Amino acid sequence: MSAFKIQQAVRCLKGGGLVAYPTESVYGVGCDPFNVDAVYRLLALKHRDEAKGLILVAANRHQVKTLLPDLSDQQLNFLEQSSLAEPLTGLLADENDDIPPWIKGRHSRVAIRISRHPMVQELCLLFGGAIVSSSANITGFPSAKSPLQVRQQLQSGLDYLLVGPLGGARKPSRIQDLCSNTIIRP
């Protein structure tokens, strides 16, 4: 893992750019979740309906707790422990309405994953918090599993492509509502 390349990606994120990066199962594309212009650029690039909302990815439970300070230890433990076995995105209550509407879309909950992928963890740690994590593809097309596939679909709108190996998961993260324990995506 090249520290220089990750630092370039972080500079890009902090400057409002869009960065593609490897995750546990596919390439993701992300940005600063609190930069509204960057988020809307990402949505336009993917042709994604803003009402669907976006997933945030964090390096650890501390980053999740910083975003959602009212989360219970039980929820944080479940999110953290479940992600050890397979990627898990938890839908969590945003009691104080801290997460912007351009991230939640039409939903009242926010989708967050603690990544076990070392490049994603390093990216979030150096960025200083969670970032947007959406599959690096145009909506309706297959998710990119290689840098070439990322370039074929998103090259014109990306500011940086962080190249690295995928994490080995066979499918994207399971999505589970941690308030009701309902599984949204197996």
One Martini backbone bead per residue (centre of mass of N, CA, C, O) as a GRO file, in nm:
protein
  186
    1MET     BB    1   0.095   0.038   0.026
    2SER     BB    2   0.070   0.372  -0.074
    3ALA     BB    3   0.107   0.659   0.096
    4PHE     BB    4   0.110   0.864  -0.135
    5LYS     BB    5  -0.159   0.779  -0.271
    6ILE     BB    6  -0.338   0.827  -0.024
    7GLN     BB    7  -0.267   1.126   0.012
    8GLN     BB    8  -0.381   1.213  -0.261
    9ALA     BB    9  -0.672   1.121  -0.205
   10VAL     BB   10  -0.715   1.303   0.042
   11ARG     BB   11  -0.670   1.573  -0.097
   12CYS     BB   12  -0.904   1.535  -0.287
   13LEU     BB   13  -1.129   1.514  -0.080
   14LYS     BB   14  -1.067   1.791   0.065
   15GLY     BB   15  -1.114   1.939  -0.235
   16GLY     BB   16  -1.390   1.793  -0.357
   17GLY     BB   17  -1.338   1.514  -0.463
   18LEU     BB   18  -1.331   1.217  -0.663
   19VAL     BB   19  -1.292   0.875  -0.542
   20ALA     BB   20  -1.149   0.576  -0.627
   21TYR     BB   21  -1.180   0.247  -0.457
   22PRO     BB   22  -1.111  -0.023  -0.282
   23THR     BB   23  -1.291  -0.292  -0.152
   24GLU     BB   24  -1.416  -0.585  -0.045
   25SER     BB   25  -1.571  -0.629  -0.359
   26VAL     BB   26  -1.549  -0.336  -0.485
   27TYR     BB   27  -1.552  -0.050  -0.632
   28GLY     BB   28  -1.540   0.278  -0.514
   29VAL     BB   29  -1.708   0.594  -0.457
   30GLY     BB   30  -1.597   0.915  -0.322
   31CYS     BB   31  -1.653   1.161  -0.052
   32ASP     BB   32  -1.739   1.434   0.110
   33PRO     BB   33  -2.034   1.439   0.297
   34PHE     BB   34  -2.017   1.775   0.356
   35ASN     BB   35  -1.995   1.815   0.037
   36VAL     BB   36  -2.239   1.900  -0.169
   37ASP     BB   37  -2.097   1.921  -0.445
   38ALA     BB   38  -1.966   1.641  -0.443
   39VAL     BB   39  -2.221   1.473  -0.412
   40TYR     BB   40  -2.363   1.577  -0.675
   41ARG     BB   41  -2.142   1.478  -0.862
   42LEU     BB   42  -2.171   1.180  -0.794
   43LEU     BB   43  -2.467   1.147  -0.873
   44ALA     BB   44  -2.429   1.236  -1.168
   45LEU     BB   45  -2.215   1.028  -1.254
   46LYS     BB   46  -2.416   0.776  -1.172
   47HIS     BB   47  -2.720   0.835  -1.205
   48ARG     BB   48  -2.838   0.905  -0.913
   49ASP     BB   49  -3.083   0.906  -0.693
   50GLU     BB   50  -3.105   1.108  -0.417
   51ALA     BB   51  -3.335   0.947  -0.257
   52LYS     BB   52  -3.160   0.684  -0.187
   53GLY     BB   53  -2.892   0.747  -0.097
   54LEU     BB   54  -2.595   0.694   0.112
   55ILE     BB   55  -2.295   0.555   0.196
   56LEU     BB   56  -2.092   0.512   0.475
   57VAL     BB   57  -1.738   0.505   0.558
   58ALA     BB   58  -1.535   0.357   0.815
   59ALA     BB   59  -1.262   0.268   1.024
   60ASN     BB   60  -1.437   0.305   1.298
   61ARG     BB   61  -1.626   0.356   1.580
   62HIS     BB   62  -1.538   0.647   1.632
   63GLN     BB   63  -1.640   0.764   1.362
   64VAL     BB   64  -1.934   0.691   1.413
   65LYS     BB   65  -1.971   0.838   1.689
   66THR     BB   66  -1.913   1.120   1.575
   67LEU     BB   67  -2.168   1.124   1.390
   68LEU     BB   68  -2.335   0.933   1.624
   69PRO     BB   69  -2.356   0.996   1.958
   70ASP     BB   70  -2.639   0.819   2.030
   71LEU     BB   71  -2.522   0.559   2.017
   72SER     BB   72  -2.504   0.251   2.114
   73ASP     BB   73  -2.298   0.007   2.216
   74GLN     BB   74  -2.459  -0.220   2.085
   75GLN     BB   75  -2.455  -0.109   1.797
   76LEU     BB   76  -2.149  -0.079   1.767
   77ASN     BB   77  -2.079  -0.373   1.825
   78PHE     BB   78  -2.240  -0.498   1.594
   79LEU     BB   79  -2.104  -0.348   1.362
   80GLU     BB   80  -1.814  -0.437   1.428
   81GLN     BB   81  -1.848  -0.753   1.454
   82SER     BB   82  -1.998  -0.814   1.183
   83SER     BB   83  -1.758  -0.702   0.994
   84LEU     BB   84  -1.562  -0.947   1.034
   85ALA     BB   85  -1.716  -1.159   0.850
   86GLU     BB   86  -1.879  -0.926   0.693
   87PRO     BB   87  -2.007  -0.694   0.517
   88LEU     BB   88  -2.168  -0.416   0.700
   89THR     BB   89  -2.464  -0.225   0.677
   90GLY     BB   90  -2.597   0.021   0.884
   91LEU     BB   91  -2.903   0.129   1.002
   92LEU     BB   92  -2.923   0.453   1.155
   93ALA     BB   93  -3.001   0.672   1.380
   94ASP     BB   94  -3.065   1.041   1.356
   95GLU     BB   95  -3.146   1.211   1.623
   96ASN     BB   96  -2.994   1.510   1.545
   97ASP     BB   97  -2.960   1.561   1.242
   98ASP     BB   98  -2.639   1.543   1.135
   99ILE     BB   99  -2.714   1.431   0.863
  100PRO     BB  100  -2.741   1.505   0.557
  101PRO     BB  101  -2.983   1.485   0.307
  102TRP     BB  102  -2.776   1.404   0.072
  103ILE     BB  103  -2.734   1.121   0.220
  104LYS     BB  104  -3.030   1.009   0.309
  105GLY     BB  105  -3.247   1.127   0.156
  106ARG     BB  106  -3.566   0.981   0.222
  107HIS     BB  107  -3.436   0.904   0.488
  108SER     BB  108  -3.389   0.872   0.847
  109ARG     BB  109  -3.152   0.701   0.798
  110VAL     BB  110  -2.815   0.580   0.823
  111ALA     BB  111  -2.551   0.451   0.622
  112ILE     BB  112  -2.304   0.227   0.780
  113ARG     BB  113  -1.952   0.132   0.752
  114ILE     BB  114  -1.705  -0.086   0.868
  115SER     BB  115  -1.400  -0.128   0.751
  116ARG     BB  116  -1.149  -0.396   0.658
  117HIS     BB  117  -1.004  -0.232   0.455
  118PRO     BB  118  -0.696  -0.093   0.454
  119MET     BB  119  -0.741   0.145   0.252
  120VAL     BB  120  -1.000   0.255   0.373
  121GLN     BB  121  -0.897   0.304   0.654
  122GLU     BB  122  -0.668   0.500   0.575
  123LEU     BB  123  -0.842   0.706   0.433
  124CYS     BB  124  -1.019   0.778   0.682
  125LEU     BB  125  -0.796   0.851   0.880
  126LEU     BB  126  -0.663   1.081   0.704
  127PHE     BB  127  -0.929   1.241   0.663
  128GLY     BB  128  -1.103   1.221   0.959
  129GLY     BB  129  -1.336   1.025   0.836
  130ALA     BB  130  -1.602   0.968   0.682
  131ILE     BB  131  -1.717   0.839   0.369
  132VAL     BB  132  -1.827   0.795   0.076
  133SER     BB  133  -1.995   0.476  -0.047
  134SER     BB  134  -2.003   0.387  -0.381
  135SER     BB  135  -2.037   0.235  -0.649
  136ALA     BB  136  -1.824   0.210  -0.944
  137ASN     BB  137  -2.099   0.310  -1.119
  138ILE     BB  138  -2.351   0.306  -1.324
  139THR     BB  139  -2.660   0.297  -1.297
  140GLY     BB  140  -2.732  -0.049  -1.389
  141PHE     BB  141  -2.447  -0.136  -1.378
  142PRO     BB  142  -2.184  -0.299  -1.320
  143SER     BB  143  -1.963  -0.344  -1.092
  144ALA     BB  144  -1.648  -0.256  -1.023
  145LYS     BB  145  -1.336  -0.483  -1.023
  146SER     BB  146  -1.157  -0.266  -1.178
  147PRO     BB  147  -0.983  -0.010  -1.307
  148LEU     BB  148  -1.094  -0.041  -1.594
  149GLN     BB  149  -1.397  -0.034  -1.517
  150VAL     BB  150  -1.388   0.243  -1.396
  151ARG     BB  151  -1.294   0.398  -1.646
  152GLN     BB  152  -1.527   0.314  -1.838
  153GLN     BB  153  -1.753   0.461  -1.649
  154LEU     BB  154  -1.589   0.728  -1.474
  155GLN     BB  155  -1.343   0.893  -1.577
  156SER     BB  156  -1.465   1.183  -1.646
  157GLY     BB  157  -1.539   1.233  -1.310
  158LEU     BB  158  -1.270   1.177  -1.193
  159ASP     BB  159  -0.989   1.267  -0.974
  160TYR     BB  160  -0.930   0.967  -0.848
  161LEU     BB  161  -0.733   0.654  -0.859
  162LEU     BB  162  -0.720   0.392  -0.631
  163VAL     BB  163  -0.504   0.133  -0.643
  164GLY     BB  164  -0.616  -0.207  -0.564
  165PRO     BB  165  -0.717  -0.460  -0.383
  166LEU     BB  166  -0.953  -0.656  -0.310
  167GLY     BB  167  -1.099  -0.819  -0.019
  168GLY     BB  168  -1.285  -1.100  -0.111
  169ALA     BB  169  -1.566  -1.043  -0.136
  170ARG     BB  170  -1.846  -1.158  -0.321
  171LYS     BB  171  -2.024  -0.919  -0.197
  172PRO     BB  172  -2.186  -0.682  -0.101
  173SER     BB  173  -2.311  -0.545   0.155
  174ARG     BB  174  -2.496  -0.587   0.409
  175ILE     BB  175  -2.826  -0.467   0.494
  176GLN     BB  176  -2.912  -0.333   0.826
  177ASP     BB  177  -3.147  -0.266   1.057
  178LEU     BB  178  -3.056  -0.177   1.392
  179CYS     BB  179  -3.349  -0.127   1.512
  180SER     BB  180  -3.516  -0.392   1.370
  181ASN     BB  181  -3.330  -0.619   1.216
  182THR     BB  182  -3.367  -0.567   0.922
  183ILE     BB  183  -3.317  -0.701   0.607
  184ILE     BB  184  -3.246  -0.542   0.301
  185ARG     BB  185  -2.958  -0.679   0.218
  186PRO     BB  186  -2.806  -0.995   0.187
   0.00000   0.00000   0.00000
